[in-house]
């Protein structure tokens, strides 16, 4: 038994490469966070265009609050130990009836982080189910990194449209989440998501990855946050938390981190997109 996760949940993560669902917020608290996020979208629309959806926790307090939520971090500690860095975040928002999808892929393939011991927390701020395009996982597929093809597909919302060939979708498990729940998955597990066919936005806030501090960036040095414990390794430039929304100094940090992320994620690619 861990601080947050049960023994069965911890065993499921190691066996399958993921664990879901995990209760973090009440639906009322999730609605408050969604309302604050959507108010920020309305006030600062430029802050949510293209690559600006990456690392918005560095300039928006409501997202920073999620990253540092003690219940969420307790679940992370149960899987990776007491010294925890956050590498970054991504807002995966699919509008109602949005054709955008995520192809079968492994996060670790392009992130440049070694060893592959980081974990992704996927937090639902709206209902995430088969109708709205929830994540789907291939259980037990986290044993090795597969070859990926870069498709740059128009409706594929991954940076390079990267995909693993030959995945049998009949083996997939849908991770259904209510607002306020999350899933956690390994950086190596194969996963995807389908278009949102529902009448509501599907809002996923992804913290990717939480990692122990011995992990290193092998392509280009970048930033991270110390969430809990200590960082005796110094593999990342540590950045702080926003005190107000959209402070110019925080936006400058976010933009620099996102520029470095693009260099990392598109390393060796034939083209780039603005996300």
N, C-alpha and C positions, 0 to 999 in steps of 0.2 A: 504494500500500500504506500503510495506516495503522498506528497502534500495535497495534490488535487486529484490525480488519476488513481484509479483502482489498479490492483495487480493485474486484473484481466485486461484493462485498457492498455497498460504498459506492455503486456505480452502480445496483444493484438498489433500494436505499433511495430514491434520487432518482427513479428511473423508476417504481417501483411504489407508493411511500409506506410501505414496510415492508421489513424484512430479517429472515430467520429460517431455521434456528435458529442461535444463537450460543452456543458452549460457554463457561460461566462457572465452574461448580463441577463436581466429580465427583459421581456419584450418591451416594457415601458421605458427602460433605460436605453435599449437599442433604438427605440423611436426618438428619444431625445438626441442621441448622437446622430441619427440620420437627419433629423430636423436641423441641427447645427451645421452638418456638412452641406445640406442642400441650401441653407441660407448663405453659406460661404460661396457656393457655386453661383448663386444669383448675384451676389455682391462683387465677386471677383472672377468672372467667367474665364478670363485669360489664365487663371491659376489652374485650370483643369483641362487645358488643351494639349494634345500630343504628349510629349515627354513630361510635361508638368504634372501629370497624374502619378509620376514616380516621385517617391520621397516627399509627399505633401505633409507627412508627419513633422517635417522639419520647420514648417511654416504655419501649421494649423493646430491649435491646441486640442480640438476634439479628437483628432487622429493620434496626436501624441499621447493623449489620455489612454487610448486603447493599447498602444504599444507598451505602456508601463503599468497596465492594470495588474494588480497583485495576484488576482485569481488566475489570470491568463499566464502570467510569468511563473506561478507555482507549477502549472501543468508543464510548461517548458522545462523547468528545473527537474521535474521528475524524469525527463528523457535525456537531458544533456548535462546535468550537473549544476552546481551553484554559481559558477562564473559564466555570465551570459552577455554576449554582444548582440546587438541588432544591426545587421548589414544594411537593411533598407525596407521600403514598403512600396506597394503598387496598389492603386485603385482600379479594380476590374469592374467597371460599371457597364452593364448591357441594358440599353433602353428597351422599353416595351416593344415587342415584335422586331427586335434588332437581329439582322442575319449574322452578326459577328459570332465567331466560334473560336475555340482553342483546339488545335490539333494534338494528337497523341505525342507526348514529349516527356523528357526528364529535365528538371530544372538544372541539375548539376552539369549538364552537357556544355553549356555556354557561359556559366557564371565565373569560371576561373578560380573557384574556391577549392582549396585542398587542405585536409582530406574532406571527403563528402559526408560530414557528420552534422551539417546544419539541418534544421527542420523548418518547414513553412507552416505558419499559423494562418488559416483562412477564416476570417471573421465575417459572419453574415449580418448585414444591417437591413436586409429585406428577406423575404422568403426565397430560399434557394432549393429548387426541386427540379424534377425532370421537365416540367412545363417551362420553367424560367431559365433553364440551362445550367443546372448545378454541375459541380465537378464530378467526374467519373474516374475511378481508379482501377488499375489492374492489380489485384492482390498478389503479393509475392514477387513483383517485377522489379524490385529494388536491388537485385543481386549484382547486376553489371550495367555499365553504361552502353547503350546501343548506338549504332550509327544513325544519324539524323540527316534528312534532306531539307535544304532551305528552299521553300516554295514561294515565299513572299506573296502568298495568296491574298487577294483583295479583301476578303471577308475574314481572313485569319488574323486575330488580334495579337498574336505573338510577334515579337520584334522581326524575326526573320521568317516567320511562318514555318518554323522548323517542325519536322514530324518524323516519328519512327514508323517504318514500314512494317506491314505484316501483323499488326495488332488485331486480335480477335475481339471485337466489341461484345460478343456474347459472354466474355469473361468479366466484363466491367461491372463494378459496383457503384451505384449512384449515392453520393453523399448528400442526403436531404438535411437541410438545416432550417430552423426557425430563426427569426431575428434575435440576436443575442447569443447564438451558439457558434461554435467554431469546429473546424477539423484541423488536424495536424498531419502533415505528410512528410516523408523523407525526401531529400533532394534528389534521390535516385529512382523513385517510384514513377512508373509510366502513368500519365493521367491526361485528361482532356475535358472539354465542356462543349455543349451544343448551343445553338442559338436560343435566344429568349423568345418563346412563343406566348408569353403571358401578357397581361394588361398592365403590369407594374414593372418598374425598374428592378433589375437584379443587381444589388450593390454588394460587392465583395471587397473587403479591405484585407490585403495580403501582406503579412510581415514575413520578409523573405531574404535570408533566413535568420532565425535566432541561431547563434552558434557559440561554441566554446572558444575562448580566446587563442587557442593554439592554431586555429584555422588561419590560413594565409591566402591573400590574393596573389595569384601567380602571373597575371597579365599586366596589371597596372595598379600601383598603390592608390587606395581611396580611403573613404571615411567610414566610421561606424559609431554606434552609441554603446556605452557601457550601461547595461540595464540593471545588472545585479552582480555583486561579488567584486572580483578583482581582475585586472588585465596585466599579468606579468610579462606578456610577450611583446606588446607594442607593434603588432602587425598592421594596425590601422590608425589613422588620425582621428582621435576621439572628438566628437561634436556634441554640443549641449542640446537643451530642450527649448522650444519657443516659449517666451513669457507673454507675448501677445500675438495675435494673428497677423500674418503678412508683413512682419517687420523687414525692412530692406536688407539688414544684415543676414537674416535667416534666409531670405530669398536668394541672396548671393551664394550662400553655402549650398542650398538646394540645387541651384543651377550648375555650380561647379561639380557637385557630386553626380548630377545627371549627365553632364558632359563626359565625365570619366566613365560612367556606366555605359554610355553609347560606345566609347572606344573599346570597352571590354566585351560587350554583348555582340558587337558587329566585327570583332576581331577575325580577320580572314574572310569576311563576307564580300560578295560581289557588289552589293548595294546597301544603302541605309534608308530607313524610314524615320519619321519624326516621332517615334515612340519606342 
